[in-house]
């Protein structure tokens, strides 16, 4: 009986850890999107496209 309780606790901690990792990834993605939007507002279309054309 005690072994099942330990297994359940391990699975619960693993799920919590996975959810925290996913939450961290979502926060990183939101930060990157915010930086991209800020950068695209500061530049016009030619300054974004030119580096790809002249490589």
C-alpha positions as CSV (number, residue, x, y, z in Angstrom):
1,X,0.0,0.0,0.0
2,X,2.8,2.4,0.8
3,X,4.5,1.7,-2.5
4,X,1.5,2.9,-4.5
5,X,1.4,6.1,-2.5
6,X,5.0,6.8,-3.3
7,X,4.4,6.1,-7.0
8,X,1.5,8.4,-7.0
9,X,3.6,11.1,-5.4
10,X,6.4,10.7,-7.9
11,X,3.9,10.9,-10.8
12,X,2.3,14.0,-9.3
13,X,5.7,15.7,-8.9
14,X,6.6,14.7,-12.5
15,X,3.4,16.2,-13.8
16,X,3.9,19.4,-11.8
17,X,7.4,19.7,-13.1
18,X,6.3,19.2,-16.7
19,X,3.6,21.8,-16.3
20,X,6.1,24.3,-14.9
21,X,8.4,23.7,-17.8
22,X,5.6,24.2,-20.3
23,X,4.6,27.4,-18.5
24,X,8.2,28.7,-18.7
25,X,8.2,28.0,-22.4
26,X,5.0,29.9,-22.9
27,X,6.4,32.8,-21.0
28,X,9.6,32.8,-23.1
29,X,7.5,32.7,-26.3
30,X,5.4,35.6,-25.1
31,X,8.5,37.6,-24.4
32,X,10.0,36.9,-27.8
33,X,6.7,37.9,-29.5
34,X,6.7,41.1,-27.6
35,X,10.3,41.9,-28.6
36,X,9.5,41.0,-32.2
37,X,6.5,43.3,-32.3
38,X,8.5,46.1,-30.7
39,X,11.3,45.6,-33.3
40,X,8.9,45.4,-36.2
41,X,7.3,48.7,-35.2
42,X,10.7,50.4,-35.1
43,X,11.7,49.3,-38.5
44,X,10.0,49.7,-41.9
45,X,9.7,46.8,-44.4
46,X,12.9,47.5,-46.3
47,X,15.1,47.3,-43.3
48,X,13.6,43.9,-42.5
49,X,13.8,42.5,-46.0
50,X,17.2,44.0,-47.1
51,X,19.4,41.6,-45.1
52,X,17.7,38.6,-46.8
53,X,18.1,40.1,-50.3
54,X,21.8,41.0,-50.0
55,X,23.3,37.9,-48.3
